[in-house]
Amino acid sequence: MLRWTIIFIVIAIIAGILGFGGIAGAATGIAKIFFFIFIVLFILSLIRGGLKK
């Protein structure tokens, strides 16, 4: 998940530099969604791992 977030951030930066505002905005939105999904799954895995011990 974090890998996809980084990929979309790079796409957004490149698109922003080249002047493609719509693509940059869309890529940023997708990156935000992937980042929050990553954070939720990471916290859930920490909780689940802590309960097994």
MDTraj code that builds the backbone (N, CA, C; nanometers):
import mdtraj as md
import numpy as np

residues = "MET LEU ARG TRP THR ILE ILE PHE ILE VAL ILE ALA ILE ILE ALA GLY ILE LEU GLY PHE GLY GLY ILE ALA GLY ALA ALA THR GLY ILE ALA LYS ILE PHE PHE PHE ILE PHE ILE VAL LEU PHE ILE LEU SER LEU ILE ARG GLY GLY LEU LYS LYS".split()
xyz = np.array([
    [0.0815, -0.1194, 0.0000],
    [0.0000, 0.0000, 0.0000],
    [0.0859, 0.1258, 0.0000],
    [0.1869, 0.1260, 0.0827],
    [0.2726, 0.2435, 0.0904],
    [0.3458, 0.2659, -0.0420],
    [0.3756, 0.1577, -0.1092],
    [0.4422, 0.1678, -0.2405],
    [0.3528, 0.2394, -0.3408],
    [0.2233, 0.2061, -0.3418],
    [0.1299, 0.2712, -0.4332],
    [0.1143, 0.4189, -0.3982],
    [0.1149, 0.4498, -0.2699],
    [0.1057, 0.5893, -0.2275],
    [0.2231, 0.6696, -0.2818],
    [0.3427, 0.6146, -0.2690],
    [0.4621, 0.6834, -0.3179],
    [0.4569, 0.6993, -0.4697],
    [0.4110, 0.5960, -0.5395],
    [0.4004, 0.6034, -0.6857],
    [0.3058, 0.7156, -0.7270],
    [0.1889, 0.7259, -0.6630],
    [0.0931, 0.8292, -0.7002],
    [0.1399, 0.9684, -0.6602],
    [0.2155, 0.9802, -0.5514],
    [0.2718, 1.1101, -0.5152],
    [0.3723, 1.1549, -0.6209],
    [0.4553, 1.0620, -0.6673],
    [0.5528, 1.0957, -0.7719],
    [0.4809, 1.1359, -0.9006],
    [0.3753, 1.0643, -0.9361],
    [0.2968, 1.0997, -1.0548],
    [0.2372, 1.2393, -1.0383],
    [0.1856, 1.2697, -0.9189],
    [0.1267, 1.4011, -0.8943],
    [0.2314, 1.5115, -0.9058],
    [0.3500, 1.4879, -0.8520],
    [0.4562, 1.5890, -0.8597],
    [0.4978, 1.6129, -1.0044],
    [0.5184, 1.5059, -1.0787],
    [0.5588, 1.5192, -1.2194],
    [0.4493, 1.5888, -1.2999],
    [0.3233, 1.5496, -1.2780],
    [0.2127, 1.6119, -1.3506],
    [0.1999, 1.7598, -1.3140],
    [0.2237, 1.7925, -1.1871],
    [0.2181, 1.9319, -1.1445],
    [0.3275, 2.0149, -1.2085],
    [0.4459, 1.9599, -1.2174],
    [0.5578, 2.0304, -1.2806],
    [0.5298, 2.0542, -1.4281],
    [0.4712, 1.9557, -1.4937],
    [0.4439, 1.9672, -1.6377],
    [0.3167, 2.0471, -1.6682],
    [0.2419, 2.0853, -1.5653],
    [0.1251, 2.1695, -1.5868],
    [-0.0062, 2.0958, -1.6036],
    [-0.0099, 1.9694, -1.5727],
    [-0.1341, 1.8924, -1.5809],
    [-0.2027, 1.8943, -1.4445],
    [-0.2754, 2.0016, -1.4162],
    [-0.3364, 2.0210, -1.2847],
    [-0.4408, 1.9161, -1.2496],
    [-0.5222, 1.8790, -1.3467],
    [-0.6274, 1.7800, -1.3198],
    [-0.5707, 1.6444, -1.2837],
    [-0.4706, 1.6027, -1.3561],
    [-0.4071, 1.4734, -1.3287],
    [-0.3345, 1.4775, -1.1945],
    [-0.2696, 1.5908, -1.1657],
    [-0.1985, 1.6043, -1.0386],
    [-0.2961, 1.5977, -0.9220],
    [-0.4090, 1.6628, -0.9351],
    [-0.5099, 1.6600, -0.8289],
    [-0.5674, 1.5211, -0.8081],
    [-0.5944, 1.4524, -0.9174],
    [-0.6485, 1.3172, -0.9076],
    [-0.5469, 1.2216, -0.8451],
    [-0.4222, 1.2326, -0.8865],
    [-0.3186, 1.1450, -0.8316],
    [-0.2974, 1.1727, -0.6829],
    [-0.3063, 1.2987, -0.6443],
    [-0.2929, 1.3330, -0.5026],
    [-0.4080, 1.2743, -0.4219],
    [-0.5278, 1.2827, -0.4746],
    [-0.6441, 1.2247, -0.4058],
    [-0.6320, 1.0743, -0.3888],
    [-0.5870, 1.0074, -0.4928],
    [-0.5682, 0.8622, -0.4861],
    [-0.4594, 0.8283, -0.3854],
    [-0.3525, 0.9059, -0.3843],
    [-0.2432, 0.8813, -0.2891],
    [-0.2915, 0.8981, -0.1453],
    [-0.3754, 0.9976, -0.1208],
    [-0.4300, 1.0182, 0.0138],
    [-0.5145, 0.8983, 0.0574],
    [-0.5975, 0.8492, -0.0328],
    [-0.6827, 0.7343, -0.0010],
    [-0.5975, 0.6120, 0.0322],
    [-0.4967, 0.5834, -0.0522],
    [-0.4090, 0.4695, -0.0261],
    [-0.3336, 0.4857, 0.1054],
    [-0.2914, 0.6086, 0.1360],
    [-0.2178, 0.6325, 0.2599],
    [-0.3058, 0.6042, 0.3815],
    [-0.4297, 0.6514, 0.3803],
    [-0.5178, 0.6283, 0.4942],
    [-0.5545, 0.4802, 0.5079],
    [-0.5723, 0.4116, 0.3960],
    [-0.5967, 0.2674, 0.4020],
    [-0.4756, 0.1971, 0.4619],
    [-0.3549, 0.2392, 0.4211],
    [-0.2328, 0.1822, 0.4762],
    [-0.2263, 0.2037, 0.6275],
    [-0.2562, 0.3244, 0.6737],
    [-0.2504, 0.3550, 0.8170],
    [-0.3493, 0.2683, 0.8941],
    [-0.4705, 0.2549, 0.8443],
    [-0.5720, 0.1735, 0.9128],
    [-0.5279, 0.0277, 0.9196],
    [-0.4791, -0.0269, 0.8081],
    [-0.4349, -0.1663, 0.8081],
    [-0.3135, -0.1861, 0.8987],
    [-0.2245, -0.0881, 0.9030],
    [-0.1071, -0.0964, 0.9896],
    [-0.1482, -0.0990, 1.1368],
    [-0.2394, -0.0132, 1.1747],
    [-0.2863, -0.0098, 1.3141],
    [-0.3583, -0.1387, 1.3491],
    [-0.4405, -0.1884, 1.2579],
    [-0.5105, -0.3147, 1.2832],
    [-0.4125, -0.4303, 1.2994],
    [-0.3072, -0.4322, 1.2192],
    [-0.2095, -0.5399, 1.2319],
    [-0.1305, -0.5279, 1.3618],
    [-0.1034, -0.4054, 1.4067],
    [-0.0372, -0.3877, 1.5366],
    [-0.1253, -0.4377, 1.6510],
    [-0.2535, -0.4048, 1.6452],
    [-0.3468, -0.4485, 1.7497],
    [-0.3598, -0.6003, 1.7474],
    [-0.3760, -0.6562, 1.6278],
    [-0.3925, -0.8002, 1.6149],
    [-0.2665, -0.8742, 1.6617],
    [-0.1498, -0.8220, 1.6276],
    [-0.0237, -0.8839, 1.6716],
    [-0.0049, -0.8750, 1.8213],
    [-0.0506, -0.7661, 1.8812],
    [-0.0387, -0.7488, 2.0258],
    [-0.1323, -0.8413, 2.1030],
    [-0.2466, -0.8732, 2.0444],
    [-0.3428, -0.9594, 2.1124],
    [-0.3016, -1.1057, 2.1082],
    [-0.2178, -1.1445, 2.0129],
    [-0.1753, -1.2847, 2.0027],
    [-0.0762, -1.3225, 2.1106],
    [-0.0051, -1.2241, 2.1643],
    [0.0994, -1.2547, 2.2635],
    [0.0445, -1.2772, 2.3992],
])
top = md.Topology()
chain = top.add_chain()
for i, resn in enumerate(residues, 1):
    res = top.add_residue(resn, chain, resSeq=i)
    for name in ("N", "CA", "C"):
        top.add_atom(name, md.element.get_by_symbol(name[0]), res)
traj = md.Trajectory(xyz[None], top)
